[in-house]
Amino acid sequence: MPPPRHAQFGQPYFFAHLGIFDPNDDLDGLRGYDSGGHFEFGVGSRVSPMFAVDGTIGAYGAERGSDEATVVPMTIGGRLIIPHPFIEPYLGAGLGLYFSSLDERPGAISTGIDDTSADFGGYLSIGLDMWLNPRVALNFEGKYHWVNPTFQDSSGRDFDVNMGGWTANLGVRVAF
């Protein structure tokens, strides 16, 4: 059976996601932070009916009162796809550069943090494309990010902070 019309070799596409970020609740993470927003844009190419390569840039963040945590990931990854004419589930993974920012008021643990960091990180994703026509798909995706930047408080002490967590997204994929 030939592949679906939307799964042609070398077919490039654009995608956009909008969703929520649920920060981890680790002791060295963003404990006490509320869920925040997430968005990302990307381009990719279907290199075979079962595999695609994506490049993305986006941002996610969370708040706890006046404290703010923001991460801007720039990643490249791949997706293993189960081809189907209408509904295509997939698993994905990728690596990239994560730009993190943490702004916390003074408290019991530190004298206040207002610092940025650039670190390597990664993600795993699971998703589903629902093809509306051969060029446009509605997309649902869950993605877990791993990034562990080091920040310095105002007294000069270093803190490793796990700024990873889940993102849940709704998006669109448009083939060229």
PASEBA-1860 file (N, C-alpha, C; in nm, 3 decimals):
! residues 176
1> MPPPRHAQ> 0.085/-0.118/0.000/0.000/0.000/0.000/0.089/0.124/0.000 ~ 0.063/0.224/-0.084/0.145/0.345/-0.086/0.123/0.427/0.041 ~ 0.223/0.510/0.081/0.206/0.592/0.201/0.096/0.696/0.179 ~ 0.037/0.746/0.289/-0.064/0.851/0.276/-0.006/0.973/0.204 ~ -0.091/1.052/0.141/-0.044/1.167/0.063/0.031/1.269/0.149 ~ 0.002/1.276/0.279/0.071/1.371/0.365/0.206/1.317/0.414 ~ 0.243/1.196/0.379/0.366/1.134/0.428/0.468/1.115/0.316 ~ 0.478/1.207/0.226/0.570/1.195/0.114/0.714/1.222/0.158
9> FGQPYFFA> 0.807/1.149/0.099/0.949/1.163/0.128/0.995/1.306/0.105 ~ 1.066/1.364/0.202/1.122/1.497/0.188/1.022/1.610/0.201 ~ 0.900/1.581/0.241/0.798/1.685/0.250/0.824/1.775/0.372 ~ 0.855/1.904/0.351/0.876/1.994/0.465/0.742/2.042/0.522 ~ 0.746/2.085/0.648/0.626/2.135/0.713/0.664/2.240/0.817 ~ 0.566/2.318/0.854/0.575/2.418/0.960/0.476/2.376/1.068 ~ 0.509/2.400/1.195/0.412/2.371/1.300/0.420/2.475/1.411 ~ 0.311/2.488/1.484/0.302/2.581/1.597/0.220/2.513/1.706
17> HLGIFDPN> 0.265/2.529/1.829/0.197/2.472/1.946/0.170/2.581/2.048 ~ 0.061/2.566/2.118/0.025/2.653/2.230/-0.026/2.563/2.340 ~ 0.020/2.584/2.464/-0.024/2.495/2.570/0.015/2.543/2.707 ~ 0.022/2.448/2.800/0.055/2.478/2.939/0.183/2.406/2.979 ~ 0.251/2.462/3.077/0.372/2.404/3.135/0.344/2.369/3.279 ~ 0.371/2.245/3.317/0.356/2.200/3.454/0.496/2.172/3.508 ~ 0.550/2.262/3.593/0.687/2.243/3.641/0.699/2.122/3.732 ~ 0.819/2.064/3.735/0.844/1.951/3.825/0.830/2.000/3.969
25> DDLDGLRG> 0.812/1.908/4.060/0.796/1.942/4.201/0.911/1.886/4.283 ~ 1.029/1.870/4.219/1.146/1.819/4.290/1.193/1.919/4.395 ~ 1.266/1.867/4.493/1.320/1.953/4.597/1.417/2.055/4.537 ~ 1.495/2.014/4.435/1.588/2.107/4.370/1.527/2.171/4.245 ~ 1.396/2.165/4.235/1.328/2.217/4.117/1.242/2.338/4.147 ~ 1.129/2.343/4.082/1.039/2.458/4.093/0.923/2.428/4.187 ~ 0.955/2.375/4.304/0.853/2.341/4.403/0.774/2.466/4.442 ~ 0.642/2.454/4.437/0.555/2.565/4.475/0.519/2.657/4.360
33> YDSGGHFE> 0.579/2.638/4.244/0.546/2.721/4.128/0.416/2.673/4.066 ~ 0.335/2.768/4.019/0.210/2.736/3.951/0.238/2.698/3.806 ~ 0.144/2.629/3.744/0.155/2.598/3.602/0.155/2.728/3.522 ~ 0.226/2.728/3.413/0.237/2.848/3.330/0.209/2.816/3.184 ~ 0.245/2.907/3.098/0.219/2.893/2.955/0.337/2.836/2.879 ~ 0.308/2.790/2.759/0.409/2.734/2.671/0.369/2.761/2.526 ~ 0.469/2.792/2.443/0.446/2.800/2.299/0.573/2.757/2.228 ~ 0.558/2.711/2.105/0.674/2.680/2.023/0.637/2.684/1.875
41> FGVGSRVS> 0.737/2.715/1.795/0.727/2.717/1.649/0.837/2.627/1.596 ~ 0.813/2.566/1.483/0.917/2.482/1.428/0.897/2.450/1.282 ~ 1.003/2.397/1.224/1.000/2.346/1.088/1.055/2.205/1.092 ~ 1.014/2.127/0.997/1.060/1.989/0.991/1.048/1.933/0.853 ~ 1.089/1.809/0.841/1.079/1.739/0.713/1.050/1.592/0.740 ~ 0.961/1.541/0.663/0.927/1.398/0.669/1.032/1.327/0.583 ~ 1.133/1.267/0.643/1.242/1.206/0.567/1.208/1.065/0.520 ~ 1.104/1.007/0.577/1.049/0.879/0.531/0.905/0.874/0.580
49> PMFAVDGT> 0.825/0.779/0.535/0.687/0.772/0.586/0.679/0.749/0.737 ~ 0.788/0.695/0.799/0.785/0.664/0.941/0.874/0.752/1.028 ~ 0.947/0.848/0.968/1.040/0.929/1.047/1.043/1.073/0.997 ~ 1.048/1.165/1.092/1.058/1.309/1.060/1.162/1.373/1.151 ~ 1.223/1.480/1.102/1.320/1.558/1.178/1.262/1.698/1.198 ~ 1.267/1.749/1.323/1.210/1.879/1.358/1.315/1.969/1.420 ~ 1.304/2.099/1.394/1.380/2.201/1.464/1.282/2.300/1.525 ~ 1.296/2.331/1.654/1.199/2.415/1.722/1.265/2.525/1.804
57> IGAYGAER> 1.188/2.630/1.827/1.221/2.733/1.924/1.090/2.769/1.994 ~ 1.097/2.791/2.121/0.976/2.821/2.197/1.010/2.880/2.332 ~ 0.914/2.876/2.424/0.935/2.926/2.559/0.830/2.867/2.651 ~ 0.869/2.846/2.775/0.775/2.808/2.879/0.817/2.876/3.008 ~ 0.721/2.893/3.097/0.751/2.961/3.221/0.649/2.930/3.328 ~ 0.686/2.966/3.452/0.599/2.947/3.567/0.627/3.057/3.668 ~ 0.530/3.078/3.757/0.542/3.183/3.860/0.503/3.128/3.995 ~ 0.560/3.189/4.099/0.522/3.163/4.238/0.521/3.299/4.305
65> GSDEATVV> 0.404/3.361/4.312/0.397/3.498/4.364/0.473/3.591/4.271 ~ 0.575/3.660/4.326/0.655/3.750/4.243/0.777/3.680/4.183 ~ 0.800/3.553/4.217/0.912/3.477/4.160/0.874/3.429/4.020 ~ 0.972/3.433/3.929/0.947/3.393/3.790/1.058/3.302/3.739 ~ 1.018/3.197/3.667/1.111/3.106/3.600/1.071/3.099/3.454 ~ 1.168/3.120/3.364/1.142/3.118/3.221/1.252/3.038/3.151 ~ 1.211/2.958/3.052/1.307/2.879/2.974/1.273/2.895/2.826 ~ 1.376/2.917/2.745/1.362/2.927/2.599/1.446/2.817/2.536
73> PMTIGGRL> 1.381/2.705/2.497/1.457/2.596/2.434/1.468/2.613/2.282 ~ 1.587/2.584/2.230/1.612/2.573/2.086/1.660/2.431/2.063 ~ 1.576/2.348/1.999/1.606/2.206/1.993/1.599/2.151/1.851 ~ 1.660/2.036/1.833/1.646/1.958/1.712/1.619/1.814/1.756 ~ 1.527/1.750/1.688/1.490/1.615/1.729/1.427/1.536/1.617 ~ 1.387/1.417/1.651/1.324/1.328/1.554/1.196/1.271/1.609 ~ 1.111/1.228/1.517/0.984/1.165/1.554/0.969/1.033/1.479 ~ 0.937/0.927/1.552/0.906/0.797/1.494/0.754/0.790/1.484
81> IIPHPFIE> 0.703/0.776/1.361/0.561/0.791/1.331/0.501/0.658/1.288 ~ 0.380/0.631/1.333/0.304/0.517/1.283/0.215/0.571/1.171 ~ 0.251/0.548/1.043/0.177/0.608/0.931/0.033/0.557/0.921 ~ -0.055/0.650/0.891/-0.196/0.619/0.873/-0.257/0.733/0.790 ~ -0.358/0.707/0.711/-0.416/0.814/0.628/-0.477/0.930/0.707 ~ -0.524/0.905/0.830/-0.594/1.013/0.901/-0.536/1.045/1.038 ~ -0.503/0.945/1.118/-0.454/0.967/1.254/-0.317/0.901/1.267 ~ -0.215/0.980/1.304/-0.080/0.929/1.314/-0.021/0.954/1.453
89> PYLGAGLG> -0.012/0.852/1.538/0.056/0.868/1.666/0.208/0.867/1.644 ~ 0.280/0.930/1.736/0.426/0.934/1.724/0.493/0.946/1.860 ~ 0.621/0.908/1.862/0.711/0.928/1.975/0.827/1.012/1.925 ~ 0.875/1.103/2.008/0.984/1.189/1.966/1.086/1.209/2.076 ~ 1.204/1.256/2.036/1.312/1.288/2.129/1.402/1.391/2.063 ~ 1.467/1.471/2.146/1.557/1.571/2.090/1.649/1.631/2.194 ~ 1.746/1.707/2.144/1.844/1.777/2.226/1.853/1.921/2.181 ~ 1.905/2.006/2.268/1.921/2.144/2.227/1.981/2.232/2.334
97> LYFSSLDE> 1.980/2.359/2.305/2.030/2.461/2.395/1.911/2.527/2.464 ~ 1.915/2.531/2.596/1.806/2.586/2.677/1.858/2.712/2.747 ~ 1.794/2.826/2.721/1.826/2.953/2.785/1.729/2.973/2.901 ~ 1.779/2.975/3.023/1.695/2.980/3.142/1.715/3.110/3.217 ~ 1.608/3.156/3.281/1.612/3.276/3.362/1.533/3.250/3.491 ~ 1.591/3.287/3.604/1.525/3.268/3.733/1.535/3.398/3.811 ~ 1.421/3.446/3.859/1.414/3.569/3.938/1.334/3.537/4.064 ~ 1.407/3.519/4.176/1.343/3.486/4.304/1.383/3.589/4.408
105> RPGAISTG> 1.287/3.628/4.490/1.313/3.723/4.598/1.390/3.652/4.709 ~ 1.457/3.725/4.796/1.531/3.663/4.907/1.438/3.579/4.993 ~ 1.492/3.465/5.041/1.412/3.375/5.124/1.500/3.297/5.218 ~ 1.448/3.184/5.267/1.520/3.102/5.365/1.640/3.030/5.302 ~ 1.634/3.000/5.172/1.740/2.921/5.109/1.848/3.010/5.048 ~ 1.810/3.121/4.986/1.909/3.207/4.920/1.883/3.354/4.953 ~ 1.979/3.435/4.915/1.967/3.580/4.936/1.904/3.648/4.816 ~ 1.838/3.571/4.733/1.773/3.625/4.613/1.850/3.588/4.489
113> IDDTSADF> 1.779/3.547/4.386/1.841/3.507/4.260/1.780/3.589/4.147 ~ 1.864/3.648/4.067/1.823/3.715/3.943/1.934/3.686/3.842 ~ 1.927/3.567/3.780/2.036/3.519/3.698/1.983/3.446/3.575 ~ 2.070/3.431/3.475/2.037/3.357/3.354/2.144/3.251/3.331 ~ 2.110/3.152/3.248/2.203/3.045/3.219/2.169/2.985/3.084 ~ 2.270/2.934/3.014/2.251/2.862/2.888/2.311/2.723/2.906 ~ 2.227/2.621/2.887/2.269/2.483/2.914/2.213/2.391/2.807 ~ 2.278/2.274/2.794/2.224/2.171/2.707/2.115/2.095/2.782
121> GGYLSIGL> 2.011/2.059/2.709/1.900/1.985/2.767/1.840/1.894/2.662 ~ 1.731/1.831/2.699/1.666/1.740/2.606/1.519/1.723/2.638 ~ 1.452/1.647/2.552/1.310/1.622/2.571/1.271/1.486/2.514 ~ 1.161/1.435/2.565/1.090/1.320/2.508/0.948/1.366/2.483 ~ 0.887/1.320/2.374/0.750/1.363/2.344/0.667/1.245/2.295 ~ 0.538/1.261/2.311/0.441/1.167/2.258/0.328/1.252/2.202 ~ 0.279/1.217/2.084/0.178/1.301/2.022/0.093/1.228/1.922 ~ 0.006/1.307/1.861/-0.091/1.255/1.765/-0.123/1.364/1.664
129> DMWLNPRV> -0.106/1.333/1.537/-0.149/1.422/1.428/-0.280/1.370/1.372 ~ -0.380/1.457/1.361/-0.508/1.422/1.298/-0.516/1.503/1.169 ~ -0.499/1.436/1.055/-0.492/1.503/0.925/-0.632/1.543/0.880 ~ -0.650/1.675/0.862/-0.777/1.729/0.815/-0.785/1.725/0.663 ~ -0.669/1.737/0.598/-0.655/1.722/0.454/-0.508/1.687/0.428 ~ -0.463/1.667/0.304/-0.324/1.626/0.282/-0.219/1.729/0.325 ~ -0.256/1.851/0.357/-0.159/1.954/0.394/-0.171/2.005/0.538 ~ -0.282/1.981/0.607/-0.305/2.039/0.739/-0.347/1.932/0.838
137> ALNFEGKY> -0.280/1.934/0.955/-0.314/1.840/1.062/-0.333/1.916/1.193 ~ -0.428/1.872/1.271/-0.444/1.918/1.408/-0.354/1.829/1.493 ~ -0.282/1.889/1.589/-0.179/1.815/1.662/-0.201/1.827/1.812 ~ -0.189/1.715/1.882/-0.188/1.709/2.028/-0.055/1.650/2.069 ~ 0.013/1.714/2.167/0.145/1.663/2.205/0.171/1.687/2.352 ~ 0.231/1.588/2.415/0.285/1.601/2.550/0.436/1.587/2.541 ~ 0.508/1.673/2.612/0.653/1.674/2.600/0.712/1.697/2.740 ~ 0.813/1.616/2.776/0.884/1.638/2.902/1.023/1.691/2.871
145> HWVNPTFQ> 1.056/1.807/2.929/1.186/1.872/2.910/1.276/1.842/3.030 ~ 1.407/1.818/3.001/1.508/1.805/3.105/1.611/1.915/3.085 ~ 1.628/1.999/3.186/1.734/2.100/3.186/1.764/2.133/3.332 ~ 1.893/2.144/3.364/1.935/2.163/3.503/2.040/2.275/3.510 ~ 1.997/2.402/3.495/2.094/2.513/3.496/2.145/2.543/3.637 ~ 2.258/2.612/3.641/2.317/2.660/3.766/2.300/2.811/3.772 ~ 2.241/2.858/3.882/2.221/3.001/3.902/2.301/3.046/4.024 ~ 2.333/3.174/4.028/2.408/3.232/4.139/2.320/3.333/4.212
153> DSSGRDFD> 2.315/3.321/4.345/2.236/3.419/4.421/2.320/3.544/4.444 ~ 2.262/3.644/4.509/2.330/3.773/4.526/2.451/3.764/4.618 ~ 2.465/3.656/4.697/2.584/3.641/4.783/2.694/3.562/4.713 ~ 2.668/3.512/4.591/2.769/3.439/4.515/2.761/3.289/4.524 ~ 2.664/3.234/4.598/2.648/3.089/4.607/2.580/3.036/4.481 ~ 2.624/2.917/4.435/2.564/2.853/4.318/2.453/2.758/4.358 ~ 2.346/2.756/4.276/2.232/2.667/4.297/2.200/2.596/4.167 ~ 2.196/2.462/4.169/2.147/2.386/4.054/1.996/2.375/4.068
161> VNMGGWTA> 1.924/2.414/3.964/1.778/2.415/3.968/1.725/2.331/3.852 ~ 1.642/2.233/3.883/1.579/2.151/3.780/1.461/2.231/3.724 ~ 1.477/2.285/3.604/1.372/2.368/3.543/1.297/2.292/3.433 ~ 1.296/2.162/3.443/1.221/2.080/3.349/1.078/2.063/3.394 ~ 1.003/1.992/3.312/0.864/1.964/3.344/0.787/1.927/3.219 ~ 0.659/1.900/3.237/0.571/1.861/3.127/0.511/1.982/3.058 ~ 0.498/1.973/2.927/0.415/2.066/2.852/0.307/1.984/2.781 ~ 0.186/2.037/2.780/0.075/1.976/2.707/0.028/2.079/2.605
169> NLGVRVAF> 0.024/2.039/2.478/0.005/2.135/2.369/-0.103/2.094/2.271 ~ -0.162/2.195/2.213/-0.252/2.181/2.100/-0.190/2.264/1.989 ~ -0.187/2.209/1.868/-0.121/2.282/1.762/-0.172/2.245/1.624 ~ -0.100/2.297/1.527/-0.132/2.271/1.387/-0.001/2.242/1.313 ~ -0.006/2.151/1.218/0.108/2.117/1.133/0.063/2.143/0.989 ~ 0.139/2.223/0.916/0.104/2.260/0.779/0.218/2.220/0.687 ~ 0.190/2.130/0.593/0.290/2.084/0.497/0.301/2.183/0.382 ~ 0.421/2.203/0.331/0.443/2.295/0.218/0.402/2.227/0.088
END
